[in-house]
Amino acid sequence: KNQVEQSPQSLIILEGKNCTLQCNYTVSPFSNLRWYKQDTGRGPVSLTIMTFSENTKSNGRYTATLDADTKQSSLHITASQLSDSASYICVVSDRGSTLGRLYFGRGTQLTVWP
Amino acid sequence: EADIYQTPRYLVIGTGKKITLECSQTMGHDKMYWYQQDPGMELHLIHYSYGVNSTEKGDLSSESTVSRIRTEHFPLTLESARPSHTSQYLCASSDEPQGFAGKPSYEQYFGPGTRLTVT
């Protein structure tokens, strides 16, 4: 069964600190892995997308890593800001359908305190 | 910023009413999707469309229906709303696959969502 598991479920950090969010998946055949940021009451917004040949990708203060062998990914946030408070969702796409089916994790709820 | 819009953003309605959630995109994307999301839970695909006059049911069983008469418009309808339909509904559209040498396939752009409450 194709699944995406994220940890921790929630995380509280102080402004300016770094943090790392984890994602494990069993989706096969693998196409790509995405990290989305979802603010409360809004739709998800893409942060990074990685294919199996990429093992790291950065977008400003966000750096995602991918280990396609162990089927693990992480999202590292550097020098956190209050605006980083959101749910971060790991999403994996399979290669087996023309639709480009997406499998969603439940997200890590990040709260940044001043 | 993605050009995909949903209305209304919030809706509180009584049981038994018929409702239509609107979704429009101006990016010319052929593929569009409806997801349902409950608090703290993952998004579940309830409907999708490959293009005009093409609609399919997703993974999660839903009593809603959709139509795709125009490329830019993908409304979702509930004929008789019930409290179990209370949820957040997210619309999305995607571009065509670019392959591994270029941009990853099927980038999905999400609308802001409609928060539906059925009393």
Interface residues (C-beta under 8 A of the other chain):
Chain A: V4 Q9 S31 N32 R34 G41 R42 G43 P44 V45 S46 I49 M50 T51 S53 I89 S93 L99 G100 R101 L102 F104 G105 R106 G107 Q109
Chain B: A2 I4 Q6 K31 G40 M41 E42 L43 H44 L45 Y48 Y50 L90 C91 A92 S94 P97 F100 K103 P104 S105 Y106 E107 Q108 Y109 F110 G111 P112 G113 R115
